[in-house]
C-alpha cells in the first residue's frame, strides 16, 4: 500500500539513490547545495549554519544550475539543547483517554480541509465520468469499496506522561540521504505494536526492502499535542526500528507541509481515519481518506504535498483528489447498516481524499486497527474480516470534484521540516 521506496526513487535522480538533488538539502550527507545540477560554475562557499527555526538549522548555498549559480536553502537538525518550541496543546485534548470512546473531533484545526464540509454547489470535474468508471473498474468483480480494518491501516495508541520515551531508528533516513537516522523521545506506551500486514510474508529489512508490509503505527500524545506516525515499524534485537517516521503537532491541518509523511500524499495517518466511537455515535465529522491503484504521475494536487503516483492512465487520479458521494443520493433506498449509513453520510457531507497507492486492494477507506483496543470495538458493525466490503454504497454514485492543477515541481518542496514534536538525530 504505502510505497515509500517508490517515493524515494521518484524523489531521487537515480534508482541507486546516487543523487537526491530534489530534496532541499536536508542534513549533511548529500545536501542539495553540493549536487551539481548541470554545467560548470565557480559558486561561493556555503554560508555558516544559523538559527534553530522549527527544530532545524539553516543556511543558504549557491548551486550550479545550467551554467550559473542559484541560491538554495538547506537544513539539518538542531542540537537538542538548542531547541525552543512554543507551548500549546489543543484545548480539551489532554488527560486520560478511553480509546474505545475516543472521538477525533478536536485533532484538527477548524480550517483544515479535512474537516471542511463540501460546499453546496461545489464544482464537479469535467472528466468525472471517466474517473468514476476507473474507480468502478478498480473495485473488480466485487464492485465494492473496501474498509481497511485489520491490515494495511494502523492501530492508534495513546501516550501518557508516564510512557517511556524511546529512540526509533529510521532506516530510510540514511538511505534517502536526509541527514537523520532516528527520531528521539518518542512516547511509546507499553504493549504498542504495529499493524500486522501480510502475515507470514517476509518482514522489512533496511529501508523497506524485501517486503510488501506497511506495518503502520500511530501514537497520539494528547498531553503534549503531538502525533507520531511510523511506516514499517518493528523491533530488531529489542529496539524499535521503522523504515520511516515523522511527527507533527495536533490542532493543525493534519498535513505534513513539506511531505515526508508515512503515506504517499503527505497527509498525516490519523487524518481521515474512521474511529469505532464515531460509528457508535452515528456521526463522522470529517472527510475520509482512501487508497486507489491508479494514482496519477506528475505530482499531487492540494491538499496533498507529495505523491507516489505512477500511473499514466487517462482515468488515473492525482493524490489529493477530492471525491464525493452524490449528496442527492437518498440513503434510505440503499438498505444500509447503521455503520454503512454513517460512512455514507460522511462521504456525502465531507467526501474522501486520495492519500495513497492501493496496490492490489482496490478502492479502500481506512479505519483504526482494532488491535489498539481491548476487545473488538467493531463487533456487530462489520464481518470479522481484514477488509470488509461496503457493498451497499454504490460506486457509480460518486463524483470527482474539480481537480486543481497538479504540482509538477512538488519534489523541490519536499524536505524535513522540524516542529515542536520532532527531535531527529
HELIX and SHEET records of a PDB file:
HELIX    1   1 UNK A    4  UNK A   11  1                                   8    
HELIX    2   2 UNK A   32  UNK A   34  5                                   3    
HELIX    3   3 UNK A   80  UNK A   82  5                                   3    
HELIX    4   4 UNK A   99  UNK A  101  5                                   3    
HELIX    5   5 UNK A  113  UNK A  115  5                                   3    
HELIX    6   6 UNK A  128  UNK A  138  1                                  11    
HELIX    7   7 UNK A  171  UNK A  175  1                                   5    
HELIX    8   8 UNK A  276  UNK A  281  1                                   6    
HELIX    9   9 UNK A  331  UNK A  333  5                                   3    
HELIX   10  10 UNK A  338  UNK A  349  1                                  12    
HELIX   11  11 UNK A  370  UNK A  372  5                                   3    
HELIX   12  12 UNK A  395  UNK A  397  5                                   3    
HELIX   13  13 UNK A  410  UNK A  413  5                                   4    
SHEET    1   A 3 UNK A  50  UNK A  53  0                                        
SHEET    2   A 3 UNK A  56  UNK A  65 -1                                        
SHEET    3   A 3 UNK A  68  UNK A  77 -1                                        
SHEET    1   B 7 UNK A 387  UNK A 390  0                                        
SHEET    2   B 7 UNK A 145  UNK A 148 -1                                        
SHEET    3   B 7 UNK A 364  UNK A 366  1                                        
SHEET    4   B 7 UNK A 288  UNK A 292 -1                                        
SHEET    5   B 7 UNK A 352  UNK A 357  1                                        
SHEET    6   B 7 UNK A 322  UNK A 325 -1                                        
SHEET    7   B 7 UNK A 398  UNK A 400 -1                                        
SHEET    1   C 6 UNK A 154  UNK A 158  0                                        
SHEET    2   C 6 UNK A 216  UNK A 221  1                                        
SHEET    3   C 6 UNK A 226  UNK A 236 -1                                        
SHEET    4   C 6 UNK A 239  UNK A 249 -1                                        
SHEET    5   C 6 UNK A 164  UNK A 170  1                                        
SHEET    6   C 6 UNK A 182  UNK A 188 -1                                        
END                                                                             
